[in-house]
């Protein structure tokens, strides 16, 4: 068992920042805490290199596509917001405190799943990142999406609502089981896998709503409303359980408390509330947009057509 633990420890990829000697007390302490300002080992450099590579590919892709008539400035704006938020939650203050404060960790996960994922899909960000890579790599990445490939067939299956919903909810509940959640706090390898799966499953969840070509699931607005209600209900139930559980569920006992938080139980309650209220309000906002879109379609279809 000890050898297995040592093996997983040796696989650590990212330094998410923990055991900070100084307790944060105000917003200035929060906003000035970035991982790249406090690199203590090789994992920190790997983390910074990974995020920097994403930014480099993004800017390279923008420079190659910016003058093309088909390149939407609105989509560029949405992709830019998504990239900024990705940096902020993976290299910025959110990540710096994520392994010490449960409610910060929940903000990180919600941002990845409920904001960044749908932004990337609605902006169809894939061409920007494909064009940002060197030509040999670009051809290798783009080839599986051209024609009737196995990858496209697989995507067409797992983005179907009945599969994407099950995969998203299963992944969400799996990583909130205390044993697996605590693995992400102990081993950075599992934390990286956790984030990668959260983003991937969130992309699958939002694909039937805003997913672009080459794979698109055609749902009517009423079907989209039902689909999102089926997604938000299990999420709300999990949030309520965490909020009302009382005793701490996760291994934060040895981490410092920031912003005058009284206990880790209070921290967990705030984290559950953030999952429960802001997280579900974002879903409800999309539901509201879909409802009014549906109402407008019904109104237009009910209007009599003028005879020529």
N, C-alpha and C positions, 0 to 999 in steps of 0.2 A: 504493500500500500504506500509506503514511504517513497519507494522508487517511482511509482506512478505519479505521486505528487511532485517529485523533483522533475519528472519528465515534462509535466504540464507547465511547471514554473519556467523551465528552460525554453518553452515555446512562446513566452510572452512577447507581444509585438508592440503594444502601445503603453505609454505612461499616462494614465488619465489623471494623475495628480491626487495624492492622498497624504494624510498625516502632515498637513501644513502646520508649521510652527506658530503662525500668527492667526488669530481668530478674526474673521471678518465681522465688522460691526455696522457698516453702512454701505450705501450704494457705491461710493468711491472705492471701497475695498473690493467690492464685487467686480466692477467694470474694469478695473486695472489689473485683474488677475488673469493672465493669459498663459497657457502652457509653455509657449516658446520663450517667455521671460523667466521661466523657472525650470529649465532643463537640468536634470540631475544625473541622467544615465543615458545609455544608448537608445533605450525605448523612446525617450523624448525626441531624439533626433529622427528616429524612424517615423514617429507620428507627424512631426513637422514636415518631413520629406513627402509623406503620403498626401497630406493636405495641399502642400505646395505644388505637387504634380497635378492634382485636380485643377488648381487655379491656372497653372501654366497651359494645360490642355484646353481649358475653357477660353482663355484669351486668344490662344492660337486659332481656335475654331471661329471665334467671333471675327478676327481680322480677315480670315479667308472668306467669310460669308456676308460680311456687313454690307458690301456693295452690290450684292445680288438682288435683283428686283423682287424675287420671291421670299426674301428674308424679312420676316415681320419684326418691326421695331417693338411692338407690344410683346411679342414672344421673347425678344431679347431682354426686355425689362423684367419679365417673369423669371427667366432663367437666372438673371443677375441676382435677383432677390433670393432665389433658392440657393445659389452658390454662396452668397454672403451668409445666409443662415446656417449653411452646412459648415462653414469655417467657424462661425460663432459657437455652434453647439459641439463641435469636435475638437477645436483648438482653443476656444475662448473661455470666458468665465464659467459658462455652463458646464463644460467638461472638467474644468479645474476643480469644481466643488462637487461633481456628480457622485463620486464614490464616498463622500462624507455626509451628504445631506440627501435624504430620500426624496424630498419634494423637488430639489434641483434635478435629480435623476429623472423624475417624472416629466418635468418640463423638457428635458433633453429628448426623451422618447416621444412625447407628443409632438414636438417640433419636427422630428424626423418623419413620423408617420402621418400626421394630420395636416401639416403645412408643406414641408419640402416635397414629399412624394407627389401629392396632387399638383403642385406648382410645376414640377418637372414634366409630368404627363401632359398637363394642359398647354404647356409651352412647346411640347414636342422637342425636348432638349437633346435627344439622341444625335441628330445630325451635327449639332454644334460640337459635341465631344468626339464624334467620329472624325470630323474634319480637322479637329485639333491635334490628332495623332499623326506621326510620320506616315508617308504614303504606303510603305510595305505593311505597316500595322493596320492602317486604315482599310486596305483591301481585305485583310484577314478578318477584321471585325465586321465589315459590311457584307461580306459574302454570305454568311448564314441567313441574312435578312432578304436576300435577292432570290426571287423565284419560290417554288414550292419546296422549301427545305424542311429538314426534321425539326430544327429549332422553331420555325414558324408554326409548324403543326403542333409542337408541344405547347407553345405560347397560346395558340388558339384554344387549347384544351384547358390549361390552368387559369386562363383569364375568363373562362365561362363563369357566370355568377355563382353557380352552385359549388364550384371548386374553389374559386378565389375567396369566397366567404368562409368556407370551412378551414382553408389553409391559414387565413388571417387570424381567425378566432382561436384556432388550435395553437398557433405560434404565440399569441398574446398570453394565453393562459399558461402555456408551458413555461415561459420565462418568468412568470410571477409565482411559480411554485418555489417556496423558500430555498430548497436545496439548489436548484438551478440558478436562481437569482443570486444566491450567495457565491456561487462559482464565478459569476461575472465580477463580483467585488474582490475576489481573491486572486483570480488569474486573468490577466489582460487578454489572453488568447480568447477566452470565452466571452469577454466583453466585446471584442471585435466581432466575433461570430454573432453575438446577440444583436449588435447594431446592424450588421449586414442583413440578417434575417428580418429584422424589423422593417428596414427600408424596402427590401425585396417583397415581403408580404404586403406591405402597404401599397406598393406599386400595383400588385395584383388586385388588391381590394378596390383601388380607385380606377383601375383600367376600364371596367364596364361603365363608369360614369364619364370619364374624360380621356380615356385612352386613345392614342393616335394610331395611324397606320404604322406598320403593315398588318397589325392585328387589331380589329375593332369589334367590340360586342355591341350589337344594336339593341338597346333597351328603350322602351317608351318611357316618358316621364313618370307615369304611375308605377311602372315596374322598378324604375330607379329609386323612387320613394320607398317602396316596400323593401328593396334590397338594402338601402341604408338603414332603415329601421331594424332590420334583422342584424345588421352589423353593430349598431349602437347599443342595442339592448343587452347583449352579453358583456360588452365593455362597461356599461353603466353598472351592471350587477357586480362585476369584479371591483370596480371603483368603490362601490358602496361597502363591500365586504372589507376592503382594506381600511376604509375610513372608520368603520364602526367596530373593527376587530379589537380595539383596546390595547392589548399587549403587542409589543414590537414583533413583527413577523420575520424581519431580515437582520443580518448581522452588522448593525451599525453601532453596537454598544461601545466599541473602543474608538470610534471616530469623534473628532471634536464637534461641538455645537456652535454654529455661527448665528449671527444676527439675533443674539439674546434668546434663542430658542431654549425653552425650559428643559425639554427632554426629547429623547428619540421617539417616544410615543407621540408627542405633539408634532414632531417632524413628519412621522408617518401619517398622522391625521391630515395634515396640510397636503401631503403628497396625494393621498386618496381624494381629497376635495378637488385638487387641481385636475386629476384624471376625470373626476365625476362631473364638475361644472364647466370649466373652460373647454376641456376636451370634447364633451358632448355638445356644448353650444356651437362649436365649429361644425360638427355634424349637422346640428339643427339649422345652422345658417345655410348649408348646402341644401337641406331638405326644403327650406323656405323658398329658395331660388327655384328649385325644381317644381314646387307646388304652384308658384305664380306663373312659371313657364307653361305648365300644364293647363292652368286656368285660361291663360291667353290663347292657347291653341284651341281649347274648347269654345271660347268666345268667337274666335275667327271662323271656326267651322260651322257655328250656329248662325252666322250672319247670312242673310240672303244674298245671292250673287246677282249683280246687275246684268240684265240682258243687253247684248250688243245690238 
